[in-house]
Amino acid sequence: MKNFIYLLIVLFCSNANAQFINDASYLDSEFFQFKNELLSCVIKKDTTKLKEFLAETIFDGTNGCDYPGCSKEEFIQHYLKKRQKDHGVICSKSLGLVL
């Protein structure tokens, strides 16, 4: 019984690193710079700089920017300005970023 419990602990611990995110962006200097600039403008809530990173038409099926998509301004208004006003936080999860 004791060995069985040890076996379960070992199996559980071996899968514990499955939650680890392996970020290899440092291997590509241009992508690393892009990622850091994007993250910086999201943290600073700089919507002017963020517009430079966004495509002209954004497709986000979760909250109304599905087909035919919405513009940069509509996306920022919905996800950033509206939520900053209502909740005082930026919705980085909707942008797919991990802060």
N, C-alpha and C positions, 0 to 999 in steps of 0.2 A: 504494500500500500504506500509506503514511504517513497519507494522508487517511482511509483506511478505519479505521485504528486510532484516529484522532482522533474519527471519527464514533461508533465504539463507546464510547469514553470519555465523550463527550457524552451518548449515550443512557443509559449506565449511571448517570452522575451526575444526570441529570434524574429518574431513578426512585429515587434515594437518599432523597429526602424523603418517599417513600411510607411509610417506617417512622415518621414523625413523628406523634405523637398530638396532635391539636388539641383541647385542653381549653377549652371555652367556658363552663365552669361559673361563672366569675366574672361572667357576664352576668346571672345570676339569683342575687340575694343570699341568698335562702332556701335554694336548693339548695347554694350555695357553703358556707354555714354547716353544713348537714346533712352534706355530704361531709367537711368538716374535722373535725366532731365524731366521725363514724364512723371516720375514719382515726386520729384521736387515741386512741379507745378500743381500736382494734386494736393500735396501737403500744404502748400502755400495758398491753395484755393485760387490760383491765378487762371481765370477763365480765358483771358486773352491768349496766354501762352498755350493753354490746352487746345484751343481751336487749331493751332498749327499741327497738332498731332492727329486730329480727327479727320476722317474722310468727309467728303461733301454730303453724302447720304449715309445714314446710320440705320442698320437693321437690328432691332432688339425686340424679339418677340415677347418678352416678359411684360412690358408695360406700354404697349401702344405704338412702338416704333417698328412694327412689323412691316410687311409689304404695304405700300411702296416705300416705306422708310420715312425718316424725319431728317431735318436739317441739323447742322451743328448747333445752331442757336436753340432749336426746340429741345434737343437732347440736353444741352447744358441747363436750359431753363427748368426742365423736368427733374433732372437728376441732381443738379448742384444748387441752383439758386432757390428753388422751391424747398428743397430739403434743408438748406442752411437756414432759411427763414423759419420753417416749421419746427425743425429739430435742433438746429445749431450744429449739425455735423454734415460732413460730406459723405456721400454714399460711394465709397471707393469699391465696395464689394460689387456694385453694379457695373463698375468700370473694369472689373476683373483684376484688380490690383490687391496685393497683400501688403498692408502697411505694418 
